[in-house]
């Protein structure tokens, strides 16, 4: 394998048997190697005319670099000459300050997040030891159900958002569940599904899966709605075998604690 480097970019590739010229052409576009860049093989400079004849071996290191210009030193010498021979010089203040107006501080956040107690109350499930079941809604209700409200109406913010939902008590849930998965999406106030995967359209692919193995998921809602909700579309679970004795053990909690964070992006 041969190491190819240009600036901060480098890659190890199977180039043994190829020439330095062929390596340059292969990585010219990927690394942006200019024609004037000089090549070095294992730290030794290679003339441009010999790149086509220099064959690479395993463990070789090829680097490309552009020679630094000496123009700044020439300019410095010219200025020194002017200072020594005299001339006309301008003078004045070398610093100043100003205040940029128009800035203000608001008394509210760009977005507010709250739990949707009605939707949370409409979600339920119960399982026995060593049991497979689904997350559903209470009698008379149906999924999806909202669990978080997101509001940007107060600030008037219309930019892009990233909404991240995280399981906060996965350690406790692991005592009950072998598998726990919640399918989440986002919706406008009228219940229409939102585009959260940046595809440009809201469709059946706009959802994320929150699980014990994947305990944090992010959604990227499109559109300009001032309010929207994070919803539970569905879910399923598999419980552990119930331990012998009176219960699952102290400190266990079968109910997920979810944390929602909204940030600008």
C-alpha positions in Angstrom: 0.0 0.0 0.0 1.2 3.5 -0.8 0.4 6.7 1.2 -0.7 9.7 -0.9 -0.7 13.1 0.8 -1.6 16.7 -0.3 -1.9 19.3 2.5 -4.1 17.9 5.2 -5.6 15.3 2.9 -4.1 11.8 2.7 -5.1 8.3 1.7 -3.5 4.9 1.6 -4.2 3.1 -1.7 -2.9 0.1 -3.6 -0.7 1.9 -6.1 2.4 -0.4 -6.0 3.6 -0.8 -9.6 2.2 2.5 -10.8 4.2 5.7 -11.5 4.2 8.9 -9.5 2.6 10.6 -12.6 -0.2 8.0 -12.5 -0.8 8.6 -8.8 -1.0 12.3 -9.4 -3.6 11.9 -12.1 -5.7 9.5 -9.9 -5.9 11.9 -7.0 -5.7 15.2 -8.9 -9.5 15.9 -8.7 -10.1 14.3 -5.3 -7.4 16.2 -3.5 -7.4 19.3 -5.8 -3.7 18.8 -6.6 -2.5 21.7 -8.9 -0.2 21.2 -11.8 2.5 23.3 -10.1 2.6 21.1 -7.1 6.0 19.3 -6.7 6.2 15.7 -5.8 8.3 14.1 -3.0 8.9 10.3 -2.7 9.8 9.2 0.8 10.9 12.8 1.6 13.0 13.3 -1.5 12.1 15.7 -4.3 11.2 14.3 -7.7 11.7 16.3 -10.9 8.5 16.7 -13.0 10.3 15.1 -16.0 11.0 11.9 -14.0 7.5 11.4 -12.5 6.5 9.2 -15.5 9.6 6.9 -14.9 9.4 6.7 -11.1 7.6 3.5 -10.1 6.1 3.1 -6.6 6.6 0.2 -4.2 4.7 -0.9 -1.2 5.1 1.3 1.9 6.2 4.3 -0.2 5.0 7.7 0.8 4.2 10.3 -1.9 3.5 13.9 -1.1 2.6 16.9 -3.2 3.2 20.5 -2.2 3.3 23.9 -3.8 6.5 25.8 -3.2 6.0 28.9 -1.1 6.5 32.3 -2.8 9.2 34.6 -1.8 7.2 37.7 -2.7 6.6 38.9 0.9 10.4 39.1 1.5 10.8 41.1 -1.7 8.1 43.5 -0.6 9.7 43.8 2.8 13.0 44.7 1.2 11.4 47.3 -1.0 9.7 49.0 2.0 13.0 48.9 3.9 14.7 50.7 0.9 12.0 53.3 0.9 12.4 53.9 4.6 16.1 54.3 4.2 15.9 56.8 1.3 13.1 58.9 2.7 9.8 59.9 1.0 6.4 61.2 1.7 4.5 59.4 4.6 0.9 59.8 5.7 0.0 59.9 9.4 -3.1 59.7 11.5 -5.0 57.7 14.1 -4.3 54.0 14.0 -7.4 52.8 15.9 -11.1 53.7 16.2 -14.3 52.3 17.7 -18.0 52.3 16.7 -21.3 50.9 17.9 -23.5 48.8 15.7 -27.1 49.7 16.2 -30.2 47.6 15.7 -29.4 44.8 18.1 -32.0 43.8 20.7 -32.5 41.1 23.2 -35.9 39.2 23.5 -37.5 37.9 26.6 -38.3 34.5 25.0 -36.6 31.6 23.3 -36.6 31.1 19.6 -38.6 27.9 20.2 -40.5 26.5 23.2 -41.0 22.8 23.9 -43.6 21.3 26.2 -45.0 17.8 26.8 -48.5 17.0 25.3 -50.2 15.5 28.3 -53.3 14.6 26.4 -51.5 12.6 23.8 -49.2 10.9 26.4 -52.3 9.8 28.4 -53.7 8.2 25.2 -50.8 5.9 24.8 -50.6 2.6 26.7 -49.2 -0.9 26.7 -48.7 -3.6 29.3 -46.7 -6.8 29.1 -46.0 -9.9 31.1 -42.7 -11.6 31.5 -41.3 -13.0 28.3 -44.0 -11.3 26.2 -44.2 -9.8 22.8 -46.6 -6.9 22.3 -47.3 -3.6 20.5 -47.5 0.0 21.7 -51.1 1.2 21.2 -53.7 3.7 22.2 -56.3 3.7 24.9 -59.8 2.5 24.0 -61.6 5.1 21.9 -58.3 6.6 20.6 -55.9 5.8 17.8 -52.2 6.3 16.9 -50.4 8.5 16.2 -50.5 10.5 19.4 -48.6 13.7 20.1 -46.0 13.6 23.0 -44.2 17.0 22.5 -45.4 20.4 21.4 -43.0 22.7 19.6 -43.8 26.4 19.3 -41.9 29.2 17.5 -44.9 31.6 17.2 -43.6 33.9 20.0 -40.2 34.5 18.4 -41.4 34.4 14.8 -38.5 32.2 13.9 -39.0 30.6 10.4 -35.5 29.0 9.9 -34.6 25.4 9.9 -34.8 23.2 13.0 -33.4 20.0 14.3 -35.5 18.1 16.8 -33.7 15.4 18.8 -35.6 12.9 21.1 -33.6 10.8 23.5 -34.4 8.0 26.0 -33.4 9.3 29.5 -33.8 6.1 31.5 -32.6 3.3 29.2 -30.8 1.7 32.2 -34.1 1.2 34.0 -35.9 0.0 30.8 -33.2 -2.6 30.1 -34.4 -4.4 33.3 -37.8 -4.9 31.7 -37.3 -5.0 27.9 -35.1 -7.0 25.6 -36.5 -4.9 22.8 -38.4 -1.6 22.9 -39.0 0.4 19.8 -41.0 3.6 19.3 -41.8 4.9 15.8 -41.8 8.7 15.8 -42.9 11.4 13.3 -43.8 15.0 13.3 -47.1 16.8 12.3 -48.6 20.2 11.8 -51.5 21.4 14.1 -54.0 20.1 11.6 -52.5 16.6 11.9 -50.6 16.5 8.5 -47.4 14.6 8.5 -44.3 16.7 8.1 -41.2 16.1 5.9 -38.5 15.3 8.5 -35.9 13.6 6.3 -35.1 16.5 3.9 -36.6 14.7 0.9 -38.7 17.7 -0.1 -42.0 15.9 0.4 -43.9 14.4 3.3 -44.5 10.7 2.7 -44.5 7.3 4.4 -40.7 7.5 4.8 -40.9 10.4 7.2 -40.4 8.7 10.5 -37.5 7.6 12.8 -37.2 4.6 15.1 -36.2 5.2 18.8 -34.9 2.0 20.5 -32.8 0.9 23.4 -30.0 0.3 21.0 -30.5 3.6 19.2 -31.5 5.8 22.1 -31.3 9.2 20.4 -32.9 10.2 17.1 -33.0 13.5 15.2 -35.6 14.9 12.9 -35.3 17.8 10.4 -38.8 19.3 9.9 -39.4 21.2 6.7 -42.0 23.9 6.2 -42.9 27.1 8.1 -45.5 26.0 10.7 -45.3 28.1 13.9 -46.4 25.0 15.9 -45.9 21.3 15.4 -45.8 18.1 17.4 -43.7 15.1 17.9 -45.9 12.0 17.7 -45.7 8.2 18.5 -46.9 6.4 15.4 -46.6 2.9 16.7 -44.2 0.6 18.6 -43.4 -2.8 19.8 -41.6 -4.5 22.7 -40.3 -7.9 24.0 -39.9 -8.3 27.7 -37.5 -10.3 29.7 -38.5 -13.4 31.6 -39.9 -12.2 35.0 -37.6 -13.0 37.8 -38.6 -15.3 40.6 -40.1 -13.6 43.6 -42.4 -10.7 44.1 -41.3 -8.4 41.2 -38.8 -7.2 38.8 -36.5 -5.7 41.4 -36.2 -2.3 43.0 -35.4 0.7 40.9 -37.1 -0.7 37.8 -39.4 1.5 35.8 -41.2 0.2 32.7 -42.2 3.6 31.4 -39.8 5.5 29.1 -38.6 8.9 30.1 -38.1 10.9 26.8 -36.2 14.1 26.4 -36.8 16.5 23.5 -34.3 19.1 22.4 -34.9 21.7 19.6 -32.0 23.5 18.1 -31.4 25.8 15.1 -29.6 24.4 12.1 
